[in-house]
Amino acid sequence: MSIYKTQSGREMSLKLYDAQLKKLDYSCKDVYVHTRFGRTHIIETGNLSGEPFLVFHGGNSTTAYNLLMYRVSFGGGVLAKLMCIAPEKVKKSVLIVPSGINNAFPISTVKMMIPLLKYKLTKKNM
């Protein structure tokens, strides 16, 4: 089973992904982990001798994009659900702009984006 509808779509997506990784100012390593849901791709980067820190990207983005733009991610919802289902697996967590925590209709998510957009435009805390 594949998430790609066509081979050309797959190639375009992977090309964009590689371009996003190249924009980072640090090296990254591809790691593949086998889970009960199948093979999962992880990007390993940063201080490898430090304590591991797992960053969840939102459902409509990639890890490469998340590393570039983590401050507008919807990964907070994923992490919050994990903490509810299996709190013993989370030692610490930090939610940065944790939109997506509430299961909302798409029109409601627009409301959550308004404060973020105002901040991005004005750089003032509301």
C-alpha positions as CSV (number, residue, x, y, z in Angstrom):
1,M,0.0,0.0,0.0
2,S,1.3,3.4,-0.9
3,I,0.3,7.0,-0.1
4,Y,1.2,8.0,-3.6
5,K,-1.4,7.8,-6.4
6,T,1.2,7.8,-9.2
7,Q,4.9,7.2,-9.6
8,S,5.4,10.7,-10.9
9,G,3.6,12.1,-7.8
10,R,5.9,10.0,-5.6
11,E,9.0,11.3,-7.4
12,M,7.8,15.0,-7.1
13,S,7.0,14.6,-3.4
14,L,10.4,13.0,-2.6
15,K,12.2,15.7,-4.7
16,L,10.4,18.4,-2.6
17,Y,11.3,16.6,0.6
18,D,15.0,16.4,-0.3
19,A,14.9,20.1,-1.3
20,Q,13.5,20.9,2.2
21,L,16.1,18.9,4.0
22,K,18.9,20.7,2.0
23,K,17.6,24.0,3.3
24,L,18.5,23.0,6.9
25,D,21.8,24.3,8.3
26,Y,22.7,21.0,9.9
27,S,23.1,17.3,9.0
28,C,20.4,14.8,9.2
29,K,20.3,11.0,9.2
30,D,17.5,8.8,7.9
31,V,16.4,6.2,10.4
32,Y,13.7,3.5,9.8
33,V,11.9,1.9,12.7
34,H,9.6,-1.0,12.5
35,T,6.3,-0.5,14.4
36,R,3.1,-2.5,14.6
37,F,1.8,0.0,12.0
38,G,4.6,-0.7,9.5
39,R,7.9,0.9,8.7
40,T,8.2,4.5,10.1
41,H,10.7,7.0,8.8
42,I,12.5,9.2,11.4
43,I,15.0,12.0,10.8
44,E,17.8,12.0,13.4
45,T,19.6,15.3,13.9
46,G,21.1,17.6,16.6
47,N,23.3,16.6,19.6
48,L,23.4,12.8,19.3
49,S,25.1,12.5,22.7
50,G,22.2,14.3,24.4
51,E,18.9,12.9,25.6
52,P,16.6,12.0,22.7
53,F,13.9,14.4,21.8
54,L,11.0,13.3,19.5
55,V,9.3,16.0,17.5
56,F,5.9,15.2,16.0
57,H,5.0,17.0,12.8
58,G,1.4,17.7,11.8
59,G,-0.7,15.4,9.6
60,N,-0.4,17.6,6.5
61,S,3.3,18.1,6.5
62,T,6.6,16.3,6.4
63,T,9.4,16.0,8.9
64,A,11.7,18.1,6.6
65,Y,9.1,20.9,6.5
66,N,8.4,20.5,10.2
67,L,12.1,21.1,11.0
68,L,12.0,24.3,8.9
69,M,8.7,25.6,10.2
70,Y,8.0,23.8,13.5
71,R,6.3,26.9,15.1
72,V,3.1,26.4,12.9
73,S,2.9,22.6,13.3
74,F,-0.2,20.7,14.2
75,G,1.8,18.0,15.9
76,G,0.6,19.1,19.3
77,G,-2.6,17.2,18.7
78,V,-0.7,14.0,17.9
79,L,1.4,14.3,21.1
80,A,-1.6,15.2,23.3
81,K,-3.4,12.1,22.2
82,L,-0.3,10.0,22.8
83,M,-0.1,11.4,26.3
84,C,-3.7,10.4,26.9
85,I,-3.5,6.9,25.5
86,A,0.0,6.0,26.7
87,P,1.3,8.5,29.3
88,E,4.1,6.2,30.4
89,K,5.7,6.6,27.0
90,V,6.2,10.4,27.4
91,K,8.8,11.5,29.9
92,K,8.4,15.3,29.0
93,S,6.6,17.3,26.4
94,V,6.6,20.8,25.0
95,L,3.8,22.0,22.8
96,I,4.7,24.9,20.6
97,V,1.5,26.5,19.1
98,P,-0.5,23.4,20.0
99,S,-3.3,23.9,17.6
100,G,-5.0,20.7,16.5
101,I,-5.5,19.5,20.1
102,N,-9.2,19.7,19.8
103,N,-10.9,17.5,17.2
104,A,-12.6,20.3,15.2
105,F,-14.3,20.8,11.9
106,P,-12.1,22.5,9.3
107,I,-14.0,25.8,9.6
108,S,-13.1,25.8,13.3
109,T,-9.4,25.4,12.6
110,V,-9.5,28.7,10.7
111,K,-10.4,30.4,14.0
112,M,-7.4,28.8,15.7
113,M,-5.1,30.3,13.0
114,I,-6.3,33.9,13.4
115,P,-4.1,34.7,16.5
116,L,-1.1,33.0,14.9
117,L,-1.6,35.0,11.7
118,K,-2.0,38.3,13.7
119,Y,1.2,37.5,15.5
120,K,3.1,36.7,12.3
121,L,2.0,40.0,10.7
122,T,2.5,42.3,13.7
123,K,5.1,40.4,15.9
124,K,3.1,41.6,18.9
125,N,1.6,39.3,21.6
126,M,-2.1,39.8,21.8
